């Protein structure tokens, strides 16, 4: 049976949103733009009667607009998240295992990586106002699996990585000149390590791999351009996470070493330069993510335990030093990204789960401890990056779409 209705919503901002249904298709869009067409099997729907209501969740928030038939005592509701992915300009070079840094001027700096045949020293800038990429000065050394940290002086510190051998070199990008200068070498070559910016402006680098798994840690002082060793972690690890907590300590979680995947976690105290162990995670994992929530807790998601990709997630409470499980993701995944949205939710994108490379995305709501799926990316990808722009959008770049396809595409959530 053919049927059609439309509802026009006019907001105080002047935006007009058109919501309607034609046969089995939900249509949502700005009145001045082309409509998004979302088929019935892409939404959650419960129907008691064909006559009564449509409920639309706007921009993945809790605000909804409902029209209904007042004469009907039975209801039909459809809930859909209209937040969608949009294509933006492609990078000039395909790459994975690169870094992406959101700069103070609103641009995003992408550096290094690998394109399937060459380790890259190339660097490019994304302009969020135009949606375009431009090349900028090359790094002095090609590298992948490195770290990039935006310093308080707006320079970007790139450290370590791999280009056929492990690197201890570091260099600085100057946003004003678009050029790189070498700075002091780390004491240890390393890749697949982690880096955290401390409250005093120093950069703490720890762990990684260089012919063996590392427990060493060192500090970069941007005033002197030098590295100094600090106490070793209690456990060697790579593919771990590092998060700077509100109290200034750095929480390191999981990773892998010669003994396999790890569930251990430890804290670095910048005041004493020492590490202390804290509560173990419920599950061993590496290639996972860690995100600091607005309530100060740390959300760890997914990863790989050496035999299985995980959908499990857990929360670290800095006040008690303990972990608690929270809702599982809808899909197991590792080598994915996690981004904090302006509304406090966490957006997880892509990754790999042994069966396939993923284009799916989902949202974690800290207030309910649950996950909901959101729109799929246009391309499956792992080893990609995700950066939060000044306008609140999330820019995803590059990655690996399958075992041999390296991506230069980018998209916006």
C-alpha positions in Angstrom: 0.0 0.0 0.0 1.4 3.4 -0.9 1.2 6.1 1.7 3.1 9.4 2.4 3.3 12.0 5.1 5.7 14.8 6.0 6.2 16.9 9.1 7.9 20.3 8.9 9.9 21.4 12.0 10.9 25.0 12.2 13.5 25.8 14.9 14.3 29.2 16.5 17.6 29.1 14.7 15.8 29.3 11.4 16.7 25.7 10.4 13.9 23.7 8.9 13.9 20.0 9.2 11.6 17.9 7.0 10.6 14.5 8.3 8.5 12.1 6.3 7.8 8.6 5.1 7.1 7.4 1.6 6.2 3.7 1.5 9.1 1.9 3.3 11.5 4.9 3.3 12.2 7.4 6.0 13.2 10.8 4.6 15.0 13.3 6.8 16.8 16.5 5.8 17.2 20.2 5.8 14.6 21.8 3.7 17.3 23.5 1.7 19.4 20.4 1.2 19.0 17.0 -0.3 17.2 14.5 1.9 18.8 11.6 3.6 17.0 8.4 2.6 17.0 5.7 5.3 15.3 2.5 4.5 13.1 0.7 7.0 15.6 -2.1 7.8 18.2 0.5 8.9 16.1 1.8 11.8 14.5 0.3 14.9 10.8 0.2 14.5 7.8 -1.2 16.5 4.4 -1.1 15.0 1.0 -1.7 16.6 -1.0 0.3 14.1 0.0 2.0 10.8 -1.8 5.2 11.8 -0.2 6.9 14.7 3.3 8.3 15.2 6.9 8.8 14.2 9.6 9.8 16.7 12.9 11.0 15.4 16.1 11.4 17.5 17.9 14.5 16.3 21.7 14.4 16.1 22.0 11.4 18.4 20.7 13.4 21.3 17.7 12.9 23.6 15.6 15.6 22.0 12.7 14.1 20.0 9.8 15.4 18.0 6.6 13.4 17.7 3.5 13.8 15.7 0.6 11.5 16.4 -3.0 10.8 15.8 -5.0 11.8 18.9 -7.9 9.6 18.1 -5.8 6.4 18.2 -5.1 4.5 21.4 -2.5 2.3 19.8 0.9 3.7 18.7 3.7 3.0 16.3 7.1 4.6 16.8 10.3 4.8 14.9 13.5 5.9 16.5 16.4 6.8 14.2 19.7 8.6 14.7 20.1 11.2 11.9 23.7 11.9 12.6 25.4 10.7 9.5 28.9 10.5 7.9 29.8 13.0 5.1 32.7 12.6 2.7 35.3 15.3 2.7 38.5 15.9 0.7 40.8 12.9 0.4 44.4 13.1 1.6 47.0 13.4 -1.1 48.7 10.2 -0.1 47.2 6.9 1.2 48.5 5.9 4.6 48.0 3.8 7.7 49.7 3.7 11.1 50.1 7.5 10.8 49.3 10.1 13.4 46.8 13.0 13.3 47.0 16.1 15.5 44.3 18.8 15.9 46.1 22.1 15.9 45.2 25.4 17.7 44.3 27.0 14.4 41.7 24.4 13.7 43.7 22.4 11.1 44.7 18.8 11.5 48.3 17.7 10.9 48.7 14.1 9.5 52.2 12.7 9.5 54.0 9.6 8.3 52.7 6.1 8.0 52.9 3.5 5.3 51.2 3.2 1.9 51.9 -0.4 1.1 55.2 0.1 -0.6 56.9 3.0 1.2 57.5 4.3 4.7 56.4 7.9 4.6 58.0 11.1 5.7 55.3 13.2 4.0 53.0 15.4 6.0 49.7 17.2 5.1 47.2 19.6 6.6 43.4 19.4 6.7 41.5 22.7 6.5 38.2 22.1 8.2 36.8 25.3 6.7 37.4 24.2 3.1 37.5 20.4 3.6 40.7 20.2 1.6 44.3 18.9 2.2 47.6 20.7 1.4 51.1 19.3 1.7 53.4 20.9 4.3 57.1 20.3 5.1 58.3 16.7 5.1 59.7 15.1 8.3 63.4 14.5 8.3 62.7 10.8 8.7 60.0 8.5 7.4 58.2 6.6 10.2 55.1 4.6 11.2 53.7 3.5 14.6 55.2 6.7 16.1 53.6 9.2 18.5 52.7 12.8 17.9 52.0 15.3 20.8 50.8 18.9 20.6 53.0 20.9 23.0 51.9 23.9 25.0 53.9 26.1 22.6 51.7 24.7 19.8 54.6 22.8 18.2 54.0 19.1 17.5 56.5 16.6 18.8 56.9 13.4 16.8 58.9 10.6 18.4 60.1 7.1 17.5 58.5 4.8 15.1 59.7 2.3 12.5 61.0 2.4 9.0 62.6 -1.0 8.6 64.3 -0.5 11.9 63.2 1.1 15.1 63.8 4.8 15.6 64.9 6.9 18.6 64.8 10.2 16.6 62.4 13.0 17.4 61.4 16.2 15.6 59.3 19.2 16.0 56.7 20.8 13.6 56.4 24.6 13.7 52.9 25.6 12.7 54.0 29.2 11.9 56.7 28.1 9.3 55.4 24.7 8.2 58.8 23.2 8.8 60.3 20.5 10.9 63.5 20.6 13.0 65.2 17.7 14.7 65.3 17.7 18.5 67.1 15.5 21.0 67.0 11.7 20.4 65.2 9.5 22.9 67.4 7.2 25.0 65.7 4.1 23.5 64.5 3.4 20.0 60.8 2.3 20.1 57.6 1.9 18.1 54.1 1.1 19.1 54.7 3.0 22.3 52.5 5.6 24.0 53.0 9.3 24.9 51.1 11.5 27.3 51.5 15.3 27.9 51.9 16.0 31.6 50.4 19.0 33.5 53.9 20.5 33.6 54.1 20.4 29.8 56.6 17.6 29.6 55.9 14.6 27.4 56.1 11.1 29.0 56.9 8.3 26.5 56.7 4.7 27.7 56.9 1.1 26.5 56.9 0.0 22.9 59.0 -2.5 21.0 62.6 -2.5 19.7 63.8 -6.0 19.2 62.0 -6.8 22.4 59.2 -5.4 24.5 60.2 -2.3 26.6 59.3 -1.2 30.1 61.5 1.9 29.9 60.0 5.4 30.2 61.5 8.9 29.4 60.5 12.5 29.6 60.9 15.2 26.9 61.5 18.8 28.1 60.5 21.2 25.4 62.5 24.0 27.0 65.8 22.2 26.6 64.9 19.8 23.7 66.3 16.9 25.7 65.1 13.5 27.0 65.8 12.1 30.5 65.0 8.6 31.6 62.5 8.2 34.5 61.6 5.0 36.4 60.7 1.9 34.4 57.2 0.6 34.3 56.6 -2.6 36.3 55.8 -4.5 33.1 57.1 -4.3 29.6 54.3 -3.6 27.1 53.4 -2.4 23.6 50.1 -1.6 21.9 48.9 -0.2 25.3 47.1 3.0 26.2 48.2 6.0 28.3 45.7 8.6 29.8 46.5 11.7 31.8 44.1 11.8 34.7 42.6 14.9 36.4 45.0 14.4 39.3 48.0 14.6 36.9 48.9 11.0 37.1 49.1 8.8 33.9 47.2 5.6 33.7 48.7 2.9 31.5 46.5 -0.1 30.6 47.0 -3.4 28.9 49.2 -4.1 25.9 51.2 -7.2 25.0 54.6 -8.6 25.7 56.4 -11.9 25.4 53.9 -13.5 27.8 50.9 -12.5 25.7 48.2 -9.9 26.2 48.0 -8.0 29.5 45.2 -7.0 31.9 47.6 -5.1 34.2 47.4 -1.3 34.7 49.8 1.1 36.4 50.0 4.8 37.4 52.9 7.2 36.8 53.3 10.0 39.4 55.1 13.0 37.9 55.8 14.4 41.3 57.9 11.4 42.3 58.8 9.9 38.9 57.6 6.5 40.0 55.1 3.9 38.9 52.7 2.0 41.1 50.4 -0.8 40.1 46.7 -0.3 40.3 43.7 -2.6 39.9 43.8 -5.1 37.0 41.3 -4.9 34.2 38.7 -7.6 34.0 40.0 -8.7 30.6 43.5 -8.8 29.1 43.6 -6.7 25.9 45.8 -4.8 23.5 45.0 -2.7 20.4 42.2 -1.2 22.5 41.2 2.4 23.3 41.0 4.4 26.5 38.9 7.6 26.9 38.6 9.9 29.8 34.9 10.6 30.5 33.6 13.9 31.9 33.2 12.3 35.3 36.9 11.5 35.4 36.5 7.8 34.9 38.4 6.0 32.0 36.5 3.9 29.5 38.5 1.1 27.9 36.9 -0.6 24.8 37.5 -3.7 22.8 40.9 -4.9 21.7 42.4 -8.3 21.3 43.3 -10.9 24.0 45.6 -13.1 21.9 42.8 -15.3 20.6 39.6 -13.3 20.4 38.6 -9.8 19.5 36.6 -8.2 22.3 33.3 -6.4 22.5 33.7 -5.9 26.3 34.3 -2.5 27.8 35.1 -1.5 31.4 35.5 1.6 33.5 38.4 2.7 35.7 37.6 4.7 38.8 40.6 6.8 39.8 39.2 7.3 43.3 39.2 3.6 44.1 41.7 2.2 41.7 39.3 -0.4 40.6 37.6 -1.5 37.3 33.9 -2.3 36.7 32.4 -3.8 33.6 29.9 -1.7 31.6 27.8 -2.4 28.5 29.3 -4.4 25.7 29.7 -2.9 22.2 27.5 -4.4 19.5 30.6 -5.6 17.6 33.9 -7.0 18.8 36.8 -4.8 17.5 40.4 -4.0 17.8 42.7 -1.4 16.1 39.7 1.0 16.2 39.4 4.6 17.4 37.4 6.3 20.2 36.5 10.0 20.3 34.8 12.1 23.0 31.9 14.1 21.6 30.7 17.4 22.9 27.7 15.8 24.6 30.0 13.5 26.6 29.3 10.4 24.5 32.1 8.2 23.1 32.1 7.5 19.4 33.9 4.3 18.4 34.7 3.7 14.7 36.0 0.9 12.5 38.6 -1.7 13.4 39.0 -5.4 12.8 37.4 -8.5 14.3 39.1 -11.4 12.6 36.1 -11.9 10.4 36.2 -8.6 8.6 37.4 -5.0 8.5 34.7 -2.8 9.9 32.9 0.3 8.8 30.5 0.2 11.7 30.3 2.9 14.4 28.6 3.1 17.8 28.1 5.4 20.7 28.6 4.9 24.4 26.3 6.9 26.7 28.0 7.3 30.1 24.7 8.1 31.8 23.2 4.7 30.9 26.3 2.6 30.4 24.9 1.4 27.1 25.9 1.4 23.4 23.8 2.3 20.4 24.8 1.8 16.8 25.0 4.9 14.6 25.6 5.4 10.8 28.3 3.3 9.1 31.3 4.9 7.7 31.5 4.9 3.9 34.6 2.7 4.1 35.8 -0.1 6.4 39.1 0.8 8.0 41.6 -0.1 10.7 44.8 1.6 11.8 43.1 4.9 11.0 42.9 8.1 13.0 40.1 10.1 14.4 40.4 13.8 15.4 37.9 16.1 17.1 37.5 19.4 15.2 36.7 22.7 16.8 33.2 22.5 15.4 32.6 19.3 17.2 32.8 17.1 14.1 35.0 14.0 14.1 37.5 13.7 11.2 38.5 10.1 10.3 41.5 9.6 8.0 43.2 6.8 6.1 43.7 3.3 7.4 43.5 -0.1 5.9 40.3 -1.3 4.2 41.5 -4.8 3.6 44.8 -6.7 3.6 46.0 -4.7 0.5 44.0 -1.5 0.2 45.6 1.5 1.9 43.2 4.5 2.1 43.6 8.2 1.4 39.9 8.9 2.0 38.6 10.9 4.9 35.1 11.4 6.3 33.3 13.5 8.9 30.9 12.5 11.6 
